[in-house]
């Protein structure tokens, strides 16, 4: 489970990252994407800044009492999964891609390239996930999120 300190540190980081977008809501999960001791944060934003293709997703690595942005994706919908497969030491992710001209929707497969995950899950190097999703839901389909401010 998430510690109060993890939650407080994450909220402080996100407030600086979003720079005062007051209507922002976020849903965060701490999960082991690597073999490191501390868990990474997977954050999904909801609110009026989202488009027809979905909302933004952050993957954050703990760094002291703050975080380092590993990935900031532009679009996507939950559910978001941490898959059982790994690429370059990080668990693969799956995010729903739909809307904004993409029909029917599908689960996009995001692989870590050694530095980041793909920023846009609807274009290469992201790919359509083939077969059943094998992994853990980290952001549920009905995630509404907490107010950031």
FENLINVEN-V439405 format. One record per pair of residues at least 4 apart in sequence whose C-alpha atoms are under 7 Angstrom apart, sorted by sequence separation. I is the first residue (numbers start at 1). J is the second residue. D is the distance in Angstrom with one decimal. If there is no record, write none. Layout:
[[I:J:D] [I:J:D]]
This chain:
[[2:6:6.4] [3:7:6.4] [4:8:6.1] [5:9:6.0] [6:10:6.0] [7:11:6.1] [8:12:6.2] [9:13:6.3] [10:14:6.1] [11:15:6.1] [12:16:6.5] [13:17:6.1] [14:18:5.9] [15:19:6.0] [46:50:6.6] [50:54:5.7] [51:55:6.5] [62:66:6.1] [63:67:4.8] [86:90:5.3] [87:91:6.4] [98:102:5.1] [99:103:6.5] [112:116:5.4] [113:117:6.3] [122:126:6.6] [139:143:6.5] [2:7:6.8] [15:20:6.6] [50:55:4.6] [62:67:4.5] [63:68:6.1] [86:91:4.2] [87:92:6.4] [98:103:6.2] [112:117:4.6] [121:126:5.3] [61:67:5.4] [62:68:6.4] [85:91:5.8] [86:92:5.3] [98:104:6.8] [111:117:5.8] [32:39:4.7] [33:40:6.3] [60:67:5.8] [61:68:5.2] [84:91:6.6] [85:92:5.8] [98:105:4.2] [110:117:6.0] [118:125:6.4] [31:39:5.1] [32:40:5.9] [60:68:5.5] [61:69:6.5] [83:91:6.0] [97:105:5.5] [98:106:6.7] [110:118:6.2] [118:126:6.0] [30:39:5.6] [31:40:5.5] [46:55:6.1] [60:69:4.7] [61:70:6.5] [82:91:6.2] [83:92:5.2] [96:105:7.0] [97:106:5.5] [30:40:5.6] [31:41:6.3] [45:55:5.9] [59:69:6.2] [60:70:5.4] [82:92:6.1] [83:93:5.5] [96:106:5.7] [97:107:6.1] [30:41:4.5] [45:56:5.6] [59:70:5.4] [82:93:4.7] [83:94:6.9] [96:107:4.4] [97:108:6.3] [110:121:6.9] [29:41:5.7] [30:42:6.3] [44:56:6.1] [45:57:6.4] [59:71:5.1] [81:93:5.5] [82:94:6.7] [95:107:5.4] [96:108:6.0] [28:41:6.6] [29:42:5.3] [44:57:4.6] [58:71:5.6] [59:72:6.6] [81:94:5.0] [94:107:5.9] [95:108:5.3] [108:121:5.9] [28:42:5.6] [29:43:6.6] [43:57:5.6] [44:58:6.5] [58:72:4.6] [80:94:5.6] [81:95:6.6] [94:108:5.3] [108:122:7.0] [28:43:4.3] [43:58:5.0] [57:72:5.7] [58:73:6.5] [80:95:4.6] [94:109:4.8] [27:43:5.7] [28:44:6.4] [42:58:5.8] [43:59:6.5] [56:72:6.9] [57:73:5.1] [79:95:6.4] [80:96:6.9] [93:109:6.0] [94:110:5.9] [110:126:5.2] [26:43:6.6] [27:44:5.2] [42:59:4.8] [56:73:5.4] [57:74:7.0] [78:95:6.2] [79:96:6.5] [93:110:5.0] [109:126:5.7] [26:44:5.6] [27:45:6.5] [41:59:5.9] [42:60:6.4] [56:74:4.9] [77:95:6.2] [78:96:5.8] [92:110:5.7] [93:111:6.7] [108:126:6.4] [109:127:5.2] [26:45:4.4] [41:60:5.0] [55:74:6.7] [56:75:5.2] [76:95:6.1] [77:96:4.8] [92:111:4.9] [108:127:5.5] [109:128:5.8] [25:45:5.8] [26:46:5.9] [40:60:5.7] [41:61:6.6] [55:75:4.9] [56:76:6.7] [76:96:5.6] [77:97:6.2] [92:112:6.6] [108:128:4.7] [109:129:5.0] [24:45:6.9] [25:46:5.2] [40:61:4.9] [54:75:4.8] [55:76:5.6] [76:97:5.2] [107:128:6.1] [108:129:5.3] [24:46:6.3] [25:47:6.0] [40:62:6.2] [53:75:5.5] [54:76:4.5] [55:77:6.6] [90:112:6.2] [106:128:6.8] [107:129:5.5] [24:47:5.3] [53:76:6.1] [54:77:5.3] [23:47:6.4] [38:62:7.0] [87:111:5.8] [88:112:6.2] [97:121:6.9] [87:112:5.6] [88:113:6.5] [97:122:6.4] [88:114:5.6] [2:30:6.8] [53:98:5.9] [71:116:5.5] [74:119:6.1] [75:120:6.5] [53:99:4.7] [70:116:5.4] [71:117:5.7] [73:119:4.2] [74:120:5.7] [52:99:5.5] [53:100:4.6] [72:119:6.0] [73:120:5.6] [52:100:4.9] [71:119:6.7] [84:134:6.0] [83:134:5.7] [84:135:5.0] [83:135:3.9] [13:66:6.2] [82:135:5.5] [83:136:6.3] [13:67:6.8] [81:135:6.1] [82:136:5.3] [34:89:6.1] [81:136:5.4] [82:137:6.5] [9:65:6.2] [10:66:6.9] [34:90:4.9] [81:137:4.4] [82:138:6.4] [9:66:6.0] [33:90:5.3] [34:91:6.6] [80:137:5.8] [81:138:5.4] [33:91:5.0] [79:137:6.5] [80:138:5.8] [81:139:7.0] [80:139:5.0] [79:139:5.5] [80:140:6.7] [78:139:6.1] [79:140:4.7] [78:140:5.9] [79:141:4.2] [78:141:4.6] [46:144:6.9] [46:145:6.9] [29:138:6.1] [29:139:6.9] [27:143:6.5] [27:144:6.9] [27:145:4.2] [26:145:4.4] [27:146:6.3] [25:145:5.2] [26:146:5.3] [25:146:5.1] [26:147:6.6] [25:147:4.4] [26:148:6.6] [24:147:6.3] [25:148:5.3] [24:148:5.8] [22:149:6.1] [15:148:6.6] [11:148:6.9]]
